[in-house]
């Protein structure tokens, strides 16, 4: 199987940088400092028009966990209906019930809209909040999910490497495993040799200063000393990540 380097992007600028760096796939988000939210339709439109690599679009209506009420679910479904009109590869999503299990009914509704639009259904790192990874991944397979992004129920893929290896061994022929969470050029090959996973997800991030963040009042969200900065994809880190995934360094 071909190794895949997916770069997580928070803007059209990030997407263009990731493409120039040679990314195999882009996950398009907004608000990366909140772990990624639904991007604007304008961002999706421009990314589709400007990028020739496959695009996966995040649908996540708010920060925090993944136990959504009906209004939030309706928002997600409405967003997806617009997303699938564009030439994207798939949609990343994830709904859990209050006990930390896959919410079958809500996810079924989402997957139905995605599949009606002939796009791939990708379950994001909500998977890392489930109680039973084996029962959860089997349910996702039954629901028709193509790929799951996970750090092996841990904060980073390196820490979750044992579970990642088990998931890949037991289910890798039924669903694609995308390793993400602290993945960089420095550790992706070590994760590969320990798990056999072929797909890797990284933000390749650095920070950029916006001098208007703090003035008469503060619009900062980051902690000191980065309070006047925001996250961006770093071109050099992205190149290193892509080359490392492909085994060139």
C-alpha positions as CSV (number, residue, x, y, z in Angstrom):
1,X,0.0,0.0,0.0
2,X,1.1,3.6,-0.7
3,X,1.9,5.7,2.3
4,X,-0.2,8.8,2.7
5,X,0.8,12.1,4.3
6,X,-2.3,14.1,5.3
7,X,-1.9,17.7,6.5
8,X,-4.5,19.3,8.7
9,X,-5.2,22.9,7.5
10,X,-7.0,25.8,9.1
11,X,-7.3,28.1,6.1
12,X,-7.0,28.4,2.4
13,X,-3.4,29.7,2.9
14,X,-2.6,26.6,4.9
15,X,-4.1,24.4,2.2
16,X,-2.0,26.0,-0.5
17,X,1.2,25.6,1.7
18,X,0.3,21.9,2.3
19,X,-0.2,21.3,-1.4
20,X,3.1,23.0,-2.3
21,X,4.8,20.9,0.3
22,X,3.6,17.7,-1.5
23,X,0.8,16.6,0.8
24,X,-1.2,13.6,-0.5
25,X,-4.4,14.8,1.2
26,X,-5.6,17.8,3.1
27,X,-8.1,17.9,6.0
28,X,-9.7,21.3,5.9
29,X,-10.8,22.9,9.2
30,X,-11.3,26.2,11.0
31,X,-10.1,27.3,14.4
32,X,-7.2,24.9,14.8
33,X,-6.5,26.1,18.3
34,X,-9.8,24.5,19.2
35,X,-8.8,21.2,17.6
36,X,-10.6,22.1,14.4
37,X,-14.1,23.3,13.6
38,X,-16.3,23.4,10.4
39,X,-14.6,25.7,7.9
40,X,-16.6,28.4,6.0
41,X,-18.2,27.6,2.7
42,X,-15.9,30.3,1.2
43,X,-12.9,28.4,2.4
44,X,-14.2,25.1,1.0
45,X,-15.0,26.8,-2.4
46,X,-11.5,28.3,-2.7
47,X,-9.7,25.2,-1.6
48,X,-11.6,23.1,-4.2
49,X,-10.8,25.7,-6.9
50,X,-7.1,26.1,-5.9
51,X,-6.0,22.6,-4.8
52,X,-5.6,19.5,-6.9
53,X,-5.0,17.1,-4.0
54,X,-7.9,15.3,-2.3
55,X,-9.7,17.3,0.3
56,X,-11.5,16.1,3.4
57,X,-13.7,18.7,5.2
58,X,-14.3,18.7,8.9
59,X,-17.8,19.1,10.2
60,X,-17.7,20.0,13.9
61,X,-20.1,22.7,15.1
62,X,-18.4,23.7,18.4
63,X,-15.4,23.0,20.5
64,X,-15.4,20.5,23.4
65,X,-16.6,17.0,23.2
66,X,-18.8,15.1,20.8
67,X,-22.2,14.6,22.5
68,X,-24.3,16.8,20.3
69,X,-27.9,17.9,20.8
70,X,-30.5,17.8,18.0
71,X,-29.9,21.4,17.0
72,X,-26.2,20.8,16.7
73,X,-26.8,17.6,14.7
74,X,-29.2,19.5,12.3
75,X,-26.4,22.1,11.8
76,X,-23.9,19.4,10.9
77,X,-26.4,17.8,8.5
78,X,-27.1,21.1,6.8
79,X,-23.4,21.9,6.5
80,X,-22.7,18.5,5.0
81,X,-25.5,19.0,2.4
82,X,-23.6,22.1,1.2
83,X,-20.1,20.4,1.5
84,X,-21.0,17.4,-0.7
85,X,-21.9,19.7,-3.6
86,X,-18.2,20.5,-3.9
87,X,-15.5,18.2,-5.4
88,X,-14.2,16.9,-2.1
89,X,-13.1,13.4,-1.2
90,X,-15.0,13.1,2.1
91,X,-16.3,14.5,5.3
92,X,-14.7,14.1,8.8
93,X,-17.2,13.8,11.6
94,X,-18.0,12.0,14.9
95,X,-20.8,11.8,17.4
96,X,-20.8,10.1,20.8
97,X,-23.5,9.5,23.3
98,X,-23.2,10.7,26.9
99,X,-21.6,7.5,28.0
100,X,-18.7,7.7,25.5
101,X,-20.0,5.3,23.0
102,X,-20.5,5.7,19.3
103,X,-24.0,7.3,18.8
104,X,-25.3,5.0,16.2
105,X,-28.4,6.9,15.2
106,X,-26.8,10.3,14.9
107,X,-23.8,8.9,12.9
108,X,-26.1,7.0,10.7
109,X,-27.9,10.2,9.7
110,X,-24.6,11.9,8.9
111,X,-23.2,9.0,7.0
112,X,-26.4,8.8,4.9
113,X,-26.1,12.4,3.8
114,X,-22.4,11.9,3.0
115,X,-23.0,8.7,1.0
116,X,-25.9,10.3,-0.9
117,X,-23.4,12.9,-2.0
118,X,-21.0,10.1,-3.1
119,X,-18.3,11.2,-0.6
120,X,-16.3,9.2,1.9
121,X,-17.3,9.0,5.5
122,X,-14.3,9.6,7.8
123,X,-14.6,9.3,11.6
124,X,-12.3,11.8,13.3
125,X,-10.6,11.8,16.7
126,X,-13.9,11.6,18.6
127,X,-12.8,7.9,18.4
128,X,-10.2,8.6,21.0
129,X,-12.9,9.4,23.5
130,X,-14.7,6.1,23.2
131,X,-14.8,3.6,26.0
132,X,-14.4,0.4,23.9
133,X,-12.3,0.8,20.8
134,X,-13.0,-2.6,19.5
135,X,-16.7,-2.5,19.7
136,X,-16.6,1.1,18.4
137,X,-14.5,0.3,15.3
138,X,-16.6,-2.7,14.5
139,X,-19.7,-0.5,14.6
140,X,-18.0,2.1,12.3
141,X,-17.2,-0.7,9.8
142,X,-20.8,-1.8,9.9
143,X,-22.0,1.8,9.3
144,X,-19.8,2.1,6.2
145,X,-17.1,4.4,7.5
146,X,-14.1,4.4,5.2
147,X,-11.4,5.7,7.6
148,X,-10.9,6.5,11.2
149,X,-8.4,9.1,12.5
150,X,-7.0,8.1,15.9
151,X,-4.1,8.3,18.3
152,X,-5.0,4.9,19.8
153,X,-7.2,6.5,22.6
154,X,-4.3,8.6,23.7
155,X,-3.1,12.2,23.6
156,X,-0.5,11.3,20.9
157,X,-0.1,8.4,18.4
158,X,3.3,7.6,20.0
159,X,1.6,7.0,23.3
160,X,-1.2,5.0,21.8
161,X,1.1,2.9,19.5
162,X,0.2,-0.5,21.0
163,X,-3.5,0.0,20.4
164,X,-2.9,1.4,17.0
165,X,-0.9,-1.7,16.1
166,X,-3.8,-3.9,17.4
167,X,-6.4,-1.9,15.4
168,X,-4.4,-2.1,12.3
169,X,-3.7,-5.8,12.6
170,X,-7.3,-6.7,13.5
171,X,-9.3,-4.3,11.3
172,X,-6.9,-2.8,8.7
173,X,-8.3,-4.9,5.9
174,X,-11.9,-3.6,6.7
175,X,-11.3,0.1,7.5
176,X,-8.4,2.5,6.9
177,X,-6.5,3.6,10.0
178,X,-5.1,7.1,9.9
179,X,-2.6,7.8,12.7
180,X,-2.8,11.3,14.1
181,X,-2.1,13.2,17.2
182,X,1.4,14.6,17.7
183,X,2.7,13.0,14.5
184,X,5.7,14.7,13.0
185,X,8.6,14.0,10.6
186,X,10.6,12.8,13.6
187,X,8.3,10.0,14.8
188,X,6.1,8.8,11.9
189,X,8.5,6.2,10.7
190,X,8.8,4.8,14.2
191,X,5.0,4.6,14.4
192,X,5.0,2.9,11.0
193,X,7.4,0.2,12.1
194,X,5.5,-0.5,15.3
195,X,2.0,-0.5,13.8
196,X,2.1,-1.1,10.0
197,X,-0.2,1.8,9.5
198,X,0.3,3.5,6.1
199,X,-1.6,6.8,6.6
200,X,-0.4,9.7,8.8
201,X,-2.0,13.0,9.8
202,X,-0.1,16.1,11.0
203,X,-0.7,19.8,11.5
204,X,2.9,20.7,10.8
205,X,2.2,23.9,12.7
206,X,4.1,27.0,13.6
207,X,2.9,30.4,14.7
208,X,2.4,33.7,12.9
209,X,2.2,37.2,14.6
210,X,-0.8,39.4,14.1
211,X,0.2,42.8,15.6
212,X,-3.5,43.8,15.9
213,X,-4.3,41.0,18.4
214,X,-3.5,43.1,21.5
215,X,-4.2,46.8,21.6
216,X,-6.9,48.7,23.4
217,X,-8.3,45.3,24.3
218,X,-7.0,41.8,23.8
219,X,-8.3,39.3,21.3
220,X,-5.6,36.7,22.3
221,X,-6.4,33.0,22.7
222,X,-2.9,31.6,23.1
223,X,-0.8,31.6,26.3
224,X,2.3,33.7,26.9
225,X,4.6,34.3,25.1
226,X,2.5,33.5,22.0
227,X,-0.6,35.5,22.9
228,X,-0.4,37.7,19.8
229,X,0.1,34.8,17.4
230,X,-2.1,32.2,15.6
231,X,-1.5,28.7,14.2
232,X,-0.4,28.2,10.6
233,X,1.0,25.3,8.5
234,X,4.8,25.6,8.4
235,X,6.1,24.9,4.9
236,X,9.4,23.4,6.0
237,X,7.8,21.2,8.6
238,X,5.3,20.1,6.0
239,X,8.0,19.2,3.5
240,X,9.9,17.2,6.2
241,X,6.7,15.4,7.2
242,X,5.8,14.4,3.6
243,X,9.3,13.2,3.0
244,X,9.5,11.3,6.2
245,X,6.1,9.5,5.5
246,X,7.4,8.5,2.1
247,X,10.6,7.2,3.6
248,X,12.8,9.8,1.9
249,X,14.5,11.0,5.1
